[in-house]
Amino acid sequence: MPTATWNGTVIAESPNTEVVEGNHYFPADSLRMEHFKPASNTTVCGWKGTANYYDVVVDGETNAGAAWYYADPKPDAANIKGHVAFWKGVKVS
């Protein structure tokens, strides 16, 4: 089962991820929300739309913008609506 960890702590786990461009997008309900804090930054992908970010927080340490999601993805990326992906040292195994 795909598991996302940071600093040795499981922050998300689900057998039902969506893989897009090599990234596992975890269903939002599989996140351990005590480790997520909304971030203010956004970016734009030409085919997916506007990405919003979360900071990942574990044991008082913050990994700024380490998780992202598309609240309102473009039609070609509809399968990742309600899903979150990771980078910046978050390990998915």
N, C-alpha and C positions, 0 to 999 in steps of 0.2 A: 504494500500500500504506500503510495507517495506520502512522504513526510517532509515538512519544512522545519528546519532547526536553525537557531542562532544562539551563539554563546552556550551551546550545550542544552538548550531548552526547546522542546517541541512547541512550535507556534501555530502549526496547522497540520492536519492529517486527513486524508480522504482517499477512498478507492476510486472516486469519480472526478478526476481532474480533466480539464480540457488542455491539450497541448497545442500551442500556437507558436510558431517560430522558435521551437525548442524550449519554450517556457511552459511550466505546468501552472495552469490557472486553477486555484482551489476554490470550491464553492464557499461563499461567505459564511455559511453556517458551520464550516469545518475549522474556522479560525478560533483560536483561544484569545478572545477579544481583550482580555486583561493585558495583552502584550502589544496592543495597537492604539496609536494616538493619531487622529486626523492631522495631516500636514496641509499647508496652504498652497504648495506648488502644484502646477499642472504642466503637462506637455501635450503636444498634438501629434498624432500619427495620421498620415494621409488616408489610410484605409480602415483604421479602427476608431478614430475619433479622439476626443479629449480624455487624457488619463489623469486621474486624481491619485494622490499618494497618502500613505500612512507612514509614520515613524514606527519602528519596531523597538519596544522597550523591554529589556530583560535585566533583572537584578540592578536596577537603577542606571543602566547604560542604555543610550539611545543610538539607534542606527537610523539616521535621518533619511526619510524617503525610500526606505528599503522595500516597500510593498506598493504595488499600484493596481488600479482597477479602472474600468470604463463604466461609469454610471449609466451612460446612454450611448453605447457603441453604435457605429454605423452598421447597416444591414449585413454586410459581409462578415462582420465580427459578432453577430447576435449570439453565438454560442458561448461567448465569454461574459455576457451580462450577468451580474451577480457573482462574479469570480474575481479572485485576487492572485497576482503573481509576485515573484520576489527576485531580488538581485542584491548587490552590495554585501556579499558575504553570507547571505542566507543560503544554507545548503538544502537542496531538495534531493532526497534519495528514495 
